[in-house]
Amino acid sequence: MCSLKDKVMRRISKLADIAIQNDPFGEDVDKAEVVAPFSELMKNEVLTADEILSLPDEDLLRRLAGIVAAEAFAYGGSLLTAEQLDMIEESALGKIRGRAG
């Protein structure tokens, strides 16, 4: 039987596939980098698996799309600095934390 965290990561993985496919630069993105922040949120107890599972697919997909965009910038030779990319990612994840809390 799979754990609740595994269930969350399967859901995130499926939605990440959609976000990557929908992004014009998605082919440049490493899926592992897109899903990793959610594992970290659970590991650091910022959000529980139950809280993530309670979020609608549309909300998660929107957040994942933001992460995909940030990763595409990073791998696409963007002029953004690492700090700016971190700010974009934190902004996307911060909105998840705000809704769950």
N, C-alpha and C positions, 0 to 999 in steps of 0.2 A: 504494500500500500504506500502511496506517495504522501509526502508531508505537505502541510499547508504552504510552506515556502516553495516547494516544487510546483504546486498548483499555480501559485502566483507567477513564478518564473516562466511556466509554460504559457500562461495568458499574456504576459509581457512580451515573450518571444514571438507569439503569433501577431500581436499588434505591431511589434517592431518590424516584422516582415512587411506589413502593409505600409507603415510609415516610410520605410526604405524604398519600397516600390513606387510610392507616390512622389518621392522627392526627385527632381531632375538630376541631382548629383548623387543620388543614393548608392549608385554602384561603387562609389569611392569610399563608402562608409563601412567600417567593421562593426557588424551586428553586436559583437561582444561588448564593444564600447558603448553601444546604445542601451543595452539591458543592464550593464554593470551598476549604474547608479541606484537602481531599484534594490538590488541585492545589498548594496551598501546601506541604503535607508533602513532595511530590515535588520541588518547586522548591527548597526549603530543604534537601533531601537528608536529611530526618528519616527518611523511608521511601522505598524504591525502588518503582518500578512492579511489579517482580517480587514484592516483599514484600506489597504490597497485593493483587495478584492471587492470592497464595497463601492469603489469608484466606478462610474459608468465608463464603458469602452470609449466613448467619444472624448471624455476628459483625458484618459490615459493616452489615447491616440494623439491628441493635440500636444500633450507633453512630450511624447516620444518623437513627434514630428519636429519639435523644437530642438531636441537633442540631436536628431539626425541632421538638421540644418547646421547646428554648431559643429558637429563632426565633419560634415561636408566642407565647411569653411576651413577647418583645420587641415584636412587632407587635400584640399583644392588649392593650396598655396595662397590662401587669403592674406590680406594685409593685417588681419586682426592678430593681436598678441595673444600669448597663452593666457594671460590674465583676463583679457576681454572674452575669450572663449569660455573660461571658467565662470565668468559673470553671467554669460548667456545660459550656460547649463544650470547654474545655481538659481537663476531667475525662473527657469522652467520647472525645476524641482521644488523651488520655494512655493510656487503656487499650489503644488500638490500638498505640501505640508500644511499650508494655510487652510485648505479645504477639508483635510482629514482631521485637523485639530480642533 
